[in-house]
Amino acid sequence: MGAAAAVAMALRPGHLLAAEAHAKELASDLKPMTGDVKPIGKDEFAARLAKARTLMAKHDIGALIVEPGSSLIYFTGIQWWRSERVTAAVIPREGEVGIVTPHFEEPSIRESLAIPADVRVWHEDQNPLETVAGILRDRKVTAAVAMEETVRYFVMDGLRRALPRVEIVNGAPIVRGCRMIKTAPELALMQKANDITLAAFRFAHGNIRAGMTPGEIDAMIAAAHRAYGASYEEGLVLLGEASAYPHGSHKPQHVREGEVVLLDCGCDVHGYKSDISRTFVFGEPTKEQRKVYEQMRQGQQIAFETALVGLEAGKVDDAVRSQYEKWGYGPGYKLPGTPHRTGHGIGLDGHEPVNFVHGEVTPLAEGMCFSDEPGIYLPGKFGIRLEDCLHMGPEKPVWFTVPPKSLDAPI
């Protein structure tokens, strides 16, 4: 255990440490599910760069600048973090990829670098954007330079100062054009992540007891994910009235007879995410709970059946909301009803462009991946959210996990 992890562990409340120890013991018999997993390989990285360069030519862009984060992992394999010290990739339309990083970080950067690249270092008394500019000059880049859309302003501004005659544009057409369409190796990793999360939910569901807190339930979900071979950080567990608020409440919560339990969690398998929600009642559901559950289940199915290749993504949200309004919810995003979008993109990030949300005009295409989660929330009472992810096939969507059919078989 590293020093930072040891400090974090020491700061955790005693009852959480006890819950985590108990959860780990409960999960001790679970076996890894990742024996058949294949990480992204060299051919896949080469194909990504080739596609990016094709899109650069289409949009008359000379190079793409990417900072640490999921897009840097996607194009180069480099797993790093952002700080005031610039590390970045320069992906030119023509020529070798350049990596810029502090000189003392070079050995660490090379550990996860998965592509051939020209690694150039800068020292503490040097301007890293001049190093970036040097790569662009060497590649004879004269067309516009695109910035991946999360690149920080000081990086963009520093490059503009270093190369005042170069036009700087948004790199979304390149990055989204690549990342939004998942390939077979990516889909396989996402399928594994979803399989593991659903298995972890089944494990936790069988071990929930009256009086448990969200932290105790999440500890069981975490232990199961890790035993199954996935990375897991923290999920969302909402109990009783807290389920009526999509991202929960800070009020004390405990599992009580006749109240809703809402789980919203995901994991990571070689960087690729799952995101699943399940809702059930501890004990016997009321008539109202059953009604809202069935309506929400139908809403999720409406979204799935509407999402056909070629349709504008926003129309999926519209179809669900139209039916919900007939049942008396809304109108639109008002409560009681569904205050959030019907679903979001997913892949290397838990939330990626684009979304199932009103007004989104991006057409659905084979390989796109989304969550499908048009939850229904009754403030002061409870909420019901089912969330399963899907990927677009040649004509219509395919579930990563099949939604439950009733409140009596909720996992």
C-alpha positions in Angstrom: 0.0 0.0 0.0 1.3 3.4 -1.0 1.6 6.3 1.5 -1.4 8.2 0.1 -3.5 5.0 0.2 -2.4 4.3 3.8 -3.4 7.9 4.9 -6.8 7.5 3.2 -7.4 4.2 4.9 -6.4 5.7 8.3 -8.9 8.5 7.8 -11.9 6.2 7.1 -14.4 5.9 10.0 -14.1 2.7 12.0 -17.6 1.5 11.1 -16.8 1.7 7.4 -13.5 -0.2 7.9 -15.5 -2.9 9.7 -18.1 -3.0 6.9 -15.4 -3.3 4.3 -13.7 -6.1 6.2 -17.0 -8.0 6.6 -17.8 -7.5 2.9 -14.4 -8.8 1.9 -15.0 -11.9 4.0 -18.5 -12.4 2.4 -16.9 -12.2 -1.1 -14.0 -14.4 -0.3 -15.5 -17.3 -2.3 -16.1 -15.3 -5.5 -13.8 -16.1 -8.4 -12.4 -13.7 -11.1 -14.4 -13.3 -14.3 -11.6 -11.7 -16.3 -9.6 -14.7 -17.4 -10.6 -14.3 -21.0 -10.1 -10.5 -21.2 -7.9 -9.1 -23.9 -6.6 -5.5 -23.5 -6.5 -3.1 -26.4 -3.6 -4.2 -28.7 -1.1 -2.5 -31.0 -3.2 -3.0 -34.1 -6.2 -1.3 -32.5 -4.1 1.7 -31.5 -2.7 1.9 -35.0 -6.3 1.8 -36.4 -7.3 4.7 -34.1 -4.5 6.9 -35.3 -5.2 6.1 -38.9 -8.9 7.0 -38.4 -7.9 10.3 -36.6 -5.7 11.2 -39.5 -8.4 10.5 -42.0 -10.7 12.8 -40.1 -8.0 15.5 -40.0 -7.7 15.4 -43.7 -11.5 15.7 -44.1 -11.6 18.7 -41.8 -8.3 20.3 -43.1 -6.7 20.0 -39.7 -2.9 19.6 -39.4 -2.5 18.1 -35.9 -4.4 17.2 -32.7 -3.3 18.2 -29.2 -4.4 15.9 -26.3 -3.8 16.3 -22.6 -3.9 13.4 -20.0 -7.2 11.8 -19.6 -9.3 9.2 -21.4 -8.5 10.6 -24.9 -4.7 10.3 -24.2 -5.3 6.7 -23.1 -7.4 6.1 -26.2 -4.8 7.3 -28.7 -1.5 6.5 -27.0 -2.1 4.2 -24.0 -0.5 6.7 -21.7 -2.1 6.7 -18.3 -1.3 10.0 -16.6 -2.9 12.9 -14.7 -3.2 16.6 -15.3 -1.1 19.1 -13.2 0.5 22.4 -13.8 3.3 20.5 -15.5 2.2 19.9 -19.1 2.2 16.4 -20.5 0.6 16.2 -23.9 0.4 14.2 -27.2 0.8 15.9 -30.6 -0.9 13.8 -33.2 0.0 15.2 -36.7 -1.8 14.4 -39.8 1.5 13.3 -41.3 4.6 12.1 -39.4 5.3 10.5 -36.0 3.3 11.2 -32.9 5.1 13.5 -30.5 4.9 13.2 -26.7 5.8 16.2 -24.5 6.5 15.7 -20.8 8.8 16.9 -18.0 12.2 15.3 -18.2 11.9 13.5 -14.8 8.5 12.0 -15.9 9.8 10.4 -19.1 10.5 6.9 -17.6 7.1 6.8 -16.1 5.4 8.0 -19.3 7.1 5.3 -21.3 5.8 2.6 -19.0 2.3 2.9 -20.5 3.1 4.4 -23.9 1.6 1.9 -26.4 2.5 3.4 -29.8 5.8 4.4 -31.5 6.4 8.1 -30.6 8.9 10.8 -30.5 9.2 11.7 -26.8 10.5 15.2 -26.1 11.2 16.5 -22.6 11.3 19.9 -21.0 13.0 21.2 -17.9 11.5 23.2 -15.1 13.0 26.5 -16.4 11.6 25.9 -20.0 8.3 26.5 -21.7 6.6 23.2 -22.5 4.5 24.9 -25.2 7.6 25.8 -27.1 8.4 22.1 -27.1 4.9 21.4 -28.5 5.5 24.1 -31.1 8.8 22.5 -32.1 7.1 19.2 -32.9 4.6 21.1 -35.1 7.3 22.9 -36.9 9.3 19.7 -37.5 6.1 18.1 -38.9 5.6 21.2 -41.1 2.1 21.7 -39.8 0.6 24.7 -41.5 -3.1 23.8 -41.3 -5.2 24.4 -38.2 -4.2 22.8 -35.0 -7.1 21.1 -33.1 -7.4 20.9 -29.3 -9.2 17.9 -27.8 -12.2 19.6 -26.2 -11.1 19.2 -22.6 -7.7 20.8 -23.1 -7.1 23.6 -20.5 -7.1 27.2 -21.6 -3.5 27.9 -20.5 -2.3 25.2 -22.8 -4.2 26.5 -25.8 -3.2 30.1 -25.0 0.5 29.1 -24.6 0.5 27.4 -28.0 -1.1 30.4 -29.6 1.7 32.6 -28.2 4.4 30.1 -29.4 2.8 29.9 -32.9 0.8 33.1 -33.4 0.1 32.4 -37.1 -1.4 28.9 -36.5 -5.2 28.7 -36.3 -6.5 26.8 -33.3 -9.8 24.9 -33.6 -12.0 22.5 -31.6 -10.9 18.9 -32.0 -14.3 17.4 -31.3 -14.9 16.3 -34.9 -11.8 14.2 -34.7 -12.0 12.8 -31.2 -15.7 12.2 -31.2 -15.5 10.8 -34.7 -13.1 8.2 -33.3 -14.3 7.5 -29.8 -18.1 7.5 -30.3 -17.9 4.4 -32.5 -16.7 1.4 -30.5 -14.9 -1.5 -32.2 -15.3 -5.2 -31.4 -12.4 -5.2 -28.8 -13.9 -2.2 -27.0 -17.3 -3.7 -27.0 -15.9 -7.0 -25.5 -14.3 -5.1 -22.6 -17.5 -3.2 -22.0 -19.5 -6.4 -22.0 -17.2 -7.9 -19.4 -17.5 -4.8 -17.2 -21.3 -5.0 -17.4 -21.4 -8.7 -16.7 -19.3 -8.1 -13.6 -21.4 -5.3 -12.3 -24.6 -7.3 -12.7 -23.0 -10.2 -10.9 -21.9 -7.9 -8.1 -25.5 -6.6 -7.7 -26.8 -10.2 -7.4 -24.2 -10.9 -4.7 -25.1 -7.7 -2.8 -28.9 -8.2 -3.2 -28.7 -11.6 -1.5 -26.8 -10.2 1.5 -28.8 -7.0 2.2 -30.3 -6.9 5.7 -32.6 -4.6 7.6 -30.8 -1.6 9.2 -27.9 -1.6 6.7 -26.6 1.8 5.6 -25.7 2.9 2.0 -22.0 2.6 3.0 -22.4 -1.0 4.2 -24.2 -2.0 1.0 -21.6 -0.3 -1.2 -18.9 -2.1 0.6 -20.4 -5.4 -0.5 -20.8 -4.2 -4.1 -17.1 -3.0 -4.0 -15.8 -6.3 -2.6 -17.7 -8.3 -5.2 -16.4 -6.2 -8.1 -12.8 -6.6 -6.9 -13.2 -10.3 -6.3 -14.5 -10.7 -9.8 -11.4 -8.9 -11.2 -12.7 -5.3 -12.0 -11.6 -1.9 -10.7 -14.2 -0.2 -8.5 -14.3 3.2 -6.9 -17.6 4.2 -5.4 -21.2 3.6 -6.3 -24.5 5.3 -5.4 -26.9 3.5 -3.0 -30.1 5.3 -2.2 -32.6 4.1 0.5 -36.2 5.1 1.0 -37.0 8.7 0.3 -33.4 9.4 -0.9 -34.3 7.4 -4.0 -36.7 10.2 -5.1 -33.6 12.4 -5.8 -31.5 11.1 -8.7 -28.2 11.7 -7.0 -29.4 11.1 -3.5 -29.5 12.9 -0.1 -27.1 13.4 2.8 -29.8 12.5 5.3 -29.1 9.3 7.4 -30.5 6.3 5.5 -31.1 2.7 6.6 -32.7 -0.3 4.9 -36.3 -0.5 6.1 -39.2 -2.8 5.5 -41.4 -1.7 2.6 -38.9 0.9 1.3 -37.1 1.3 -1.9 -33.4 0.3 -2.4 -31.8 1.9 -5.5 -28.3 0.8 -6.6 -26.4 2.7 -9.3 -22.9 1.5 -9.8 -20.3 0.6 -12.4 -16.8 -0.7 -12.8 -13.7 -0.6 -15.0 -12.2 -3.4 -17.1 -9.0 -2.2 -18.8 -10.4 1.3 -18.8 -13.8 0.6 -20.1 -16.8 1.3 -18.0 -20.2 -0.2 -17.0 -23.1 1.7 -15.5 -26.1 -0.2 -14.2 -29.0 0.7 -11.9 -31.4 -1.6 -10.2 -34.3 -0.8 -7.9 -36.2 -3.1 -5.6 -38.2 -3.0 -2.4 -37.0 -4.5 0.8 -40.0 -6.6 1.8 -43.5 -6.3 0.1 -43.9 -3.5 -2.4 -46.9 -1.2 -2.3 -49.4 -0.9 -5.2 -47.9 2.5 -6.0 -44.3 1.2 -6.0 -45.4 -1.6 -8.4 -47.2 0.9 -10.7 -44.2 3.3 -11.0 -41.8 0.4 -11.4 -43.8 -1.0 -14.3 -44.1 2.5 -15.9 -40.4 3.1 -15.7 -39.7 -0.4 -17.1 -41.9 0.4 -20.1 -40.2 3.8 -20.5 -36.8 2.0 -20.7 -38.2 -0.4 -23.4 -39.7 2.5 -25.4 -36.2 4.1 -25.5 -34.7 0.8 -26.6 -37.2 0.2 -29.4 -37.0 3.8 -30.6 -33.2 3.9 -30.9 -32.7 2.9 -34.5 -29.6 3.6 -36.6 -30.0 6.9 -38.4 -32.4 8.4 -35.9 -31.4 11.7 -34.2 -30.4 10.8 -30.6 -32.7 13.4 -29.1 -35.7 11.6 -30.5 -35.2 8.7 -28.1 -35.7 11.0 -25.2 -38.7 12.6 -26.8 -40.4 9.2 -27.3 -40.1 8.3 -23.6 -41.2 11.7 -22.4 -44.2 11.7 -24.6 -45.5 8.5 -23.0 -44.6 9.7 -19.5 -46.7 12.9 -20.0 -49.7 10.7 -21.0 -49.3 9.1 -17.6 -49.4 12.5 -15.9 -45.6 13.1 -15.4 -43.8 16.3 -16.3 -44.4 18.0 -18.6 -40.9 17.9 -20.1 -38.3 17.6 -17.4 -40.5 18.7 -14.5 -41.2 16.6 -11.4 -42.8 14.3 -10.6 -41.3 12.5 -13.6 -37.9 12.4 -15.2 -35.8 15.5 -14.6 -32.7 14.1 -16.3 -31.9 12.8 -19.8 -32.9 9.4 -20.9 -29.3 8.3 -21.3 -25.7 9.2 -21.9 -22.8 7.9 -24.0 -20.4 5.6 -22.3 -17.0 4.0 -23.0 -13.6 4.9 -21.5 -15.6 7.6 -19.5 -18.7 6.8 -17.6 -20.3 9.8 -19.3 -19.3 10.5 -22.9 -20.9 12.4 -25.8 -23.6 12.2 -27.1 -26.7 11.9 -25.0 -30.3 10.7 -25.3 -31.6 14.2 -24.6 -34.1 16.6 -26.2 -32.6 18.6 -29.1 -29.6 16.3 -29.7 -29.4 16.0 -33.5 -26.5 13.5 -33.8 -27.7 10.5 -35.8 -27.3 7.1 -34.2 -24.7 4.9 -35.8 -23.5 1.3 -35.4 -21.0 1.1 -32.6 -22.3 3.9 -30.4 -22.9 3.0 -26.8 -25.5 4.5 -24.4 -27.1 4.1 -21.0 -30.9 3.7 -21.0 -32.3 5.1 -17.7 -35.5 7.2 -17.9 -36.1 7.1 -14.1 -39.3 8.3 -12.5 -39.1 10.3 -9.3 -41.8 11.3 -6.8 -40.3 13.9 -4.5 -41.0 13.1 -0.8 -41.8 9.5 -1.6 -39.5 7.4 -3.7 -37.9 7.0 -7.1 -37.5 4.1 -9.5 -34.5 3.9 -11.8 -33.5 1.0 -14.0 -30.4 1.5 -16.1 -28.9 -0.8 -18.6 -26.4 0.0 -21.3 -26.7 -0.8 -25.0 -24.7 -0.6 -28.2 -26.0 0.2 -31.6 -25.9 -2.8 -34.0 -26.2 -2.5 -37.8 -29.8 -1.5 -37.5 -31.0 -1.5 -33.9 -29.6 -1.6 -30.4 -28.2 -4.6 -28.5 -28.3 -4.8 -24.7 -25.1 -5.3 -22.7 -27.4 -6.4 -19.9 -31.0 -7.4 -20.2 -33.4 -5.4 -17.9 -35.4 -7.2 -15.3 -39.0 -8.0 -16.2 -40.6 -7.2 -12.9 -40.2 -5.9 -9.4 -40.5 -9.5 -8.1 -37.3 -10.5 -9.9 -35.4 -7.1 -9.8 -31.8 -8.3 -10.4 
